[in-house]
């Protein structure tokens, strides 16, 4: 399991969506290890929804209907789930052990979908996202903004307590035209040190991502805490991660992680830490502890036990 799914299994059981996976142009290449960030288990991709309109309908669709129409919609969905469950059970008796494991995961997914037929509750729907072309390059920043707004709204409404936003994917082809750039992000990530203009353009693209992270934090700080005083940010931990330390050589050491929020006092903020090659599994373990979990390892147990004591 990826970190989000592991934590969601502990804190998300009582919400409409135990976790909410949002994407920005992640799936034009389909689902594979180059396009997926979230995992329910070994090779079990959790697919992010790249379409803000779809996310909006999932979150608020029934709330926008009359009571009778909403009931009819839920009944239709219930019947489809029951038909699908029956088909899977029928196949289950005729396949080998390996295939049975995959079908069991599919049955779990159907159970999860059934649980999500619950009403949203009293949360007031926000304005629906404008019609966006999901995989149009120049729509990238508009889709990112819409997905962040939906994520914050979902947290504020307690529709979910765990949300992820994945922007693009490995070997990302996105061209940051809105920054005046003409080369794709992946090409820029492999620019040689001798090409200062190319380096400057890559920095521009990365700065744009930084601005989106800041915008997300500012949105959380501008949203009242639905469970008490202060803002939603006060009870939220935000993790920004990349998958490589140096994309030019595909180096997986010195990978930067940024944490916003103290995690209920778990983390001391306002610092830059150089940890000297400590495996990031310890950081992920510390994040689990911030949510009340007691696991002493996360990911590869060979990396050692415990969180990061410096936090």
N, C-alpha and C positions, 0 to 999 in steps of 0.2 A: 504493500500500500504506500501511496505517496502521503506526505505529512498531512495534507488537508483532509484526506479520506480517513486517516487514522484518528485524527482529532474529532472529525465529524461523527465518527461512530460512538464517541463518548458524550458529546455535547449537543448533537443535532437530532436526537431521536424524537423530540417533542415538536419539531417544526415541520412545516409543509415540505420543505426541501432540506433534508439533512445536510446537503451541501449544494452550492449553486456554482456551476462551471460556465464562465462566460469567455468568449473568444473574440479576437479581432483578426479575421482572415487566417484562421489556423488550419482549415480543412480542405482547401482547394486540391491538395494532393491526397486526400483521403486520410484514413487512420493508420498510422504506423509509428514506429519509435522516433521518427524525425518530426512528427507533428503532434505528439501527445505529451502532456506534462503531468496529468493526473492519472493515477492507477488505483483501481479497487483491489488489485492483487497482481500476482505475476502475469504479465502480458494481458491484463484486463484493463483496456483503455477506458477512461471516463471521458467521453467526448464533450468538448466545450461547445456551447451554442453560439455560432458566429452571427446570428441574426437578431438584433435588438428587438425587432417586432415579435419574433417568436418568443423571446424571453418575456416580453411584456404580456403576451397572451397567456403564457404559462403562469405568470404571477397574478394577473388581474382579470383573465378572461371571464371567469364566472361572475366576478364582482361587477362587470359591466353589463351583465344580462339581467333580465327580470328573474324573479325567483323560479318561476315555472320553466323558463328556457334554460336556466342554469341547471335545474334538476334533470331536464331531458338530456343535456349535454353530458352530465356526469353518468347518467344511466347508459348512454351509448358507449362512453369510454369504458365503463365497467364491463359491458358485454364483450367489447373487443379484447380486453385483458383476459376475460374468462375463456374466450375462444383460443387465444394465443397460449394460455396456460394448458388447456386441454391438448393442443397440438404438441407442445413440448413434452408433456407427460406421456403421450402416445409414442413419441420417438424414443424417449428415455429407456423404455423396456427393450429396445432393439439395437442398442449401441454398446460399445466397449467402455471400459472404466474411464479412459482418458476423455472420451466424448461426454460421459455422464457428468464429469466435473464441470465441463463447459456449460452443459445444460442446467446444472444446479445453479450456476452463476446467473444464467438467463432467468431462471425462475425467481431468484432473489430480486433481479431487476424488475420483474413484473410485480412482485409484491411491493417493491418500492414505489412503482408507478401507481399502484392501487392506493397506497397511503397518501399519495400526493393529490388525490381527488378531493381532499379536505378543502373547506372554504378558507379563503384568505383571512377572513375576520373583519375587523372594523377599520383596518388600515385604508386610508383614502388613496386611490390610484393616482399616480402622477400622470402628466400629459404623455400620450403615446409617442414613441420616437417617430420622427419624420421618415418617410419612405427612403431607405438607403439601399444602394446596390451592394450586396454583401461582399463581393470580391472585386469591386472597382477600386483600383489603387488609390485614387484621389479621395475616396470616401473613408480611408483608413482613420484619419483623426476624428471625423464625425462619429464613426462607429465606436471608436475608443471612448469618446466622451459620453455617448449614450449608454454604453455598457457600464461605465463607472457610476453613472447616475442610478442605473438600475440596481447595481450591487449595493450602493449606499442605502437606497430605498428598501431593498430586501432585508438588510440588517436592521434598519430602523423600525420596520414593521414586524420584526421577528419571524419573517417568512423563512429565513435561514440564519444560522450563526456562523457559517463557514462559507466564504465566497472566494473564488479565484478568477483572475482575469489574465488570460494568456494572450500576448500580442505577437502575432506572426508565429514563426516556427523555425526550426533548424534550417539553414541555407535559405533564410528569408529573402524573398525577391522584392520586398517593398521598396519603392523609390520615394524618397521624402521630397516630393515635388513642392509641397507646401512650405518647405524650408529653402526652396530654390535649388535643390539638388537634382541631378539627372542620372546618377548611378544607383543601383540597387544596394540595399543594406549589406547583403552578403559579400558583394564585390568590395565594398568599402572596408569591410572587416578584415580583408586580406591585403590591404594596401601596404606596400613596402615603406620602410622608414625614410627612404630617399624621396618619397612623393609627399611633400609637405601639404600641398593643396588637397590631396586625397585624404590625408590624416585629418586636416581641418574639417573636411566634409563629414568624415566619420564621427568626429567629436560633435559636430552640429546635430547629427542624427541621434547620438546618445544623449545630448543635452535635451533634445525634444522628449525623449523617454523620461528624463529626470523631471521635466516640467509636468508630465502626466502624473507621475508619482506625487508631486507636490499638490497638483490639483485634487487628487483623491484625498489626500490628508486634509486639505482646506475644506473640502466638502464634508468630511466626517466631523471636522471642528465646527462647521456651520449648522450641523444637524443636532437638535436637542436630544439628550439622552432619554429614550422612552421609558427607562426604568428608574429614573431619579434625577438628581441635579447634574449640572454640567452638560457635556456634549457626548455624542456618540463616540468620538475619538477617545474619550477618557476610558471607555471599556473595550477598546478595540486594539488589537495588535496587527500591524501591517508589515509584511515581509516582501521585500523586492529582491529577486534573485535572478542571476543569469546562469547559463550552463557551462561557461568556459572562462578561464582566467585570461587567456590570450587566444582570440579566435584565429589569428593567422597561422598558428602552429597547432591548433586544437588542444591547447594545454589546459588540463583540468586542475591545476594547482593555482593558488592565489586568486580564487574565485571571489569576487566581491559580493557581500550580502549587506543589505541595508534594512534595519529594523526601525519602525516608527511606532512610538507608544511604549510604555513601560511594562505592559503585560501584568497589570495589577501590582506593580512594584518589583517584579522579577528582574527587570533590566534597568540599569542606570543609563539615561539618555544623554545626548550631547557629546558623544565621544567617538573618536576614530580608533579602532583597535587593529593592530597588526599582530596576528596570532601565531606566526611562524610555522605555518604548515599544518596546524591542528586539523584533523579531519572534521568536515562540516557536520558529520553525524552527531557530534557533541552539541553543536548549536541547535540542531533539530530536536535533540533530547531536551535541551533547556526550554525550548518553546513548548514542548509537550508538558513540562512541569509547570509552566505558566498557566496552563489550562487545567491544572489539578490532576494530571496523570502521574503515575509513579514509575513508568517504565525507565529502565536504566540504560537501554540501548535503543537506537533507531537506525534502521538501514543495516549496514554490514556490521555484525557483532564483533568482527575481527578488529574494527576500529577502536575498540575499547569501550569502557562503560562510563556512565555519568555525563552530566552536562558540562558547560563551560564555567568554571569557577570564577572567572574574571567578570562575569556578567552580574 
